Structures are given as structure tokens and as C-alpha cells.
């Protein structure tokens, strides 16, 4: 029950903190595929009215990661992540065929509760996503994991769009 309260509180805080980020890496649209001219949590939100043209899982992950970074710009680290990260959080999530976030859960963490809560809240805050291309669906769902890389200051990058980690 306490975890749900924390997640709900962080979601509200993240929603109130959305702003434009000055670095165009995080505000530019997700790259389009070549050959084209774009701990547990159950989530239900209205579906997105757009459809992704990403024709592969990796391209769609980049599109989703870009939206998460845009929607949570105050929590995103610009530049190369430090050599020794504060936390690495892997979130497994499921999207419905219409882009709704159906499920999200932590599958790897160093038990940093702030990082876990921030990762889940940033994903939830960014939903719904563009509806996935039918080519990337399995059983009518998009089922994948993403990695949040946290610096000491608590800001993150997503592995799908992260810059190379700084050397020591």
C-alpha cells in the first residue's frame, strides 16, 4: 500500500514538472526506420490516436524512449552518463495494441527505491504511446524491457537512446 502511495505521489510530481529540455537530442522526434517518410504496476490510460511506423522492436523502443525523455525532461541527464552509475533499473513493460501501458514491473535493480519509483513513474507519465506497428506485436501486445541508467544526482538516461558512458 505504501508503494502505491509513493508511485502515485511521484506520478503527480512528474506530471507537474514537465517542461521542454534545451538539448535537441531529447526534444527531436524519434528517428524513423529506414525506407519510411516517425516492482509491479497495472496501468490503464486512454489510448493514443497516433500509430508508430517503426518496423522493428528496436526502432519502436527508440521511439518510446524518446517520448519518455521528452515527457520527463527535468529528470533526464544530458551528456555522457558517469562511469560508475548510482543505479541501473530494468523495467519490463507491456503495451496493448493501441499503445496503452498495460503492465510495468522492475526486473533488475540495486534496491534504490528513488530510482525504481522514478523509472516506473516516468514510464507511466509518458503513456499512452503511439500504437505499435502490427509487425512488432506478439499476441496482440508489445512486450519488452528498457533500462534506466541513473547518475548520482538522480537523473537518468534510457539505454535505447543513451550516450556512451564516460570512461573513468
C-alpha positions in Angstrom: 0.0 0.0 0.0 2.8 2.4 0.8 4.5 1.6 -2.5 1.3 2.5 -4.4 1.1 5.8 -2.5 4.7 6.6 -3.4 4.2 5.7 -7.0 1.0 7.9 -7.2 2.8 10.8 -5.5 5.8 10.5 -7.9 3.4 10.4 -10.9 1.8 13.6 -9.7 5.1 15.3 -9.2 6.4 14.2 -12.6 3.2 15.4 -14.3 3.6 18.8 -12.7 7.3 19.1 -13.7 7.1 18.5 -17.5 9.0 21.1 -19.5 11.0 21.5 -22.7 14.6 20.5 -22.4 17.2 22.7 -24.1 19.2 19.9 -25.7 17.7 18.8 -29.0 18.8 15.2 -28.5 15.9 14.8 -26.2 13.3 17.0 -27.9 13.8 15.9 -31.5 11.3 13.3 -32.8 12.3 9.7 -32.7 14.3 8.6 -35.7 12.1 6.9 -38.3 13.0 3.5 -39.7 14.8 3.4 -43.0 12.6 3.5 -46.0 9.8 5.5 -44.3 8.9 9.1 -44.7 8.4 8.7 -37.3 8.1 -3.5 -8.9 4.6 -4.1 -10.3 2.2 -1.6 -11.7 -1.0 -2.1 -13.5 -1.8 0.9 -15.7 -4.9 1.9 -17.6 -5.0 5.2 -19.7 -6.7 6.4 -22.7 -5.2 5.2 -26.0 -3.0 7.3 -28.2 -4.5 8.4 -31.5 -1.3 8.0 -33.5 0.3 4.9 -34.9 4.0 4.2 -35.0 5.7 3.5 -38.3 8.6 1.7 -36.5 9.0 -1.6 -38.3 11.3 -3.3 -35.7 11.3 -3.7 -31.9 14.5 -1.7 -31.6 13.1 1.2 -33.6 9.9 1.2 -31.6 11.9 1.1 -28.3 13.8 4.2 -29.5 10.5 6.0 -30.2 9.2 5.1 -26.8 12.4 6.1 -25.0 12.4 9.4 -26.9 8.9 10.1 -25.7 9.8 9.2 -22.1 12.8 11.6 -22.2 10.6 14.4 -23.6 7.9 13.9 -21.1 10.3 13.7 -18.1 12.9 16.2 -19.3 13.7 17.5 -15.8 14.7 14.0 -14.8 16.9 13.3 -17.8 20.7 13.6 -17.7 22.2 15.4 -20.7 25.7 14.3 -21.7 27.6 11.1 -21.1 26.5 9.1 -18.1 29.2 8.9 -15.4 31.5 5.8 -15.3 30.1 4.4 -12.0 26.3 4.8 -12.1 24.2 5.3 -9.0 21.7 2.8 -10.2 20.6 0.6 -13.1 16.9 -0.2 -13.2 15.5 -2.6 -15.8 11.7 -2.4 -16.3 9.7 -5.0 -18.1 6.6 -3.4 -19.6 3.7 -4.4 -21.8 1.8 -2.2 -24.2 -1.6 -3.0 -25.7 -2.1 -2.9 -29.5 -3.5 0.7 -29.1 -0.4 2.0 -27.2 -1.8 1.8 -23.7 0.6 0.8 -20.9 -0.9 -2.4 -19.5 1.8 -3.6 -17.1 5.2 -2.5 -15.8 7.4 -4.2 -13.3 11.0 -3.9 -12.0 13.1 -6.9 -13.1 16.5 -5.7 -12.1 17.6 -3.1 -9.5 20.1 -2.4 -6.8 17.1 -1.7 -4.5 17.4 2.1 -4.8 13.8 3.0 -4.1 14.1 6.5 -5.6 15.4 5.1 -8.9 12.8 2.4 -9.0 10.0 4.8 -8.3 11.3 7.4 -10.8 11.7 4.7 -13.6 8.1 3.4 -13.1 6.6 6.9 -12.8 8.4 8.2 -15.9 7.1 5.3 -17.9 3.5 5.8 -16.6 3.7 9.6 -17.0 4.6 9.2 -20.7 1.7 6.8 -21.6 -0.1 6.3 -23.8 2.4 5.7 -26.6 1.8 5.7 -30.3 0.1 2.4 -31.3 2.8 -0.1 -32.3 3.1 -1.3 -35.8 1.4 -4.7 -36.1 4.8 -6.1 -37.2 6.3 -5.6 -33.6 3.3 -7.1 -31.8 3.3 -10.7 -30.4 -0.1 -12.0 -29.3 -1.5 -8.5 -29.9 0.9 -6.9 -27.4 4.2 -5.2 -27.3 6.3 -6.9 -24.6 9.8 -5.6 -23.9 12.3 -4.3 -21.3 14.1 -1.0 -21.0 17.0 0.1 -18.9 17.1 3.3 -16.9 20.7 4.5 -16.1 20.9 6.8 -13.1 23.7 9.2 -12.3 24.5 10.2 -8.7 22.2 13.3 -8.9 19.2 11.1 -9.6 18.7 12.0 -13.2 18.6 9.2 -15.8 19.0 8.2 -19.5 17.4 5.3 -21.2 19.7 2.7 -22.7 17.9 2.7 -26.0 18.9 6.4 -26.6 21.7 6.9 -24.1 25.0 8.4 -24.9 28.1 6.3 -24.3 29.1 6.0 -20.6 32.0 8.2 -19.5 35.4 6.5 -19.0 37.0 6.6 -15.6 
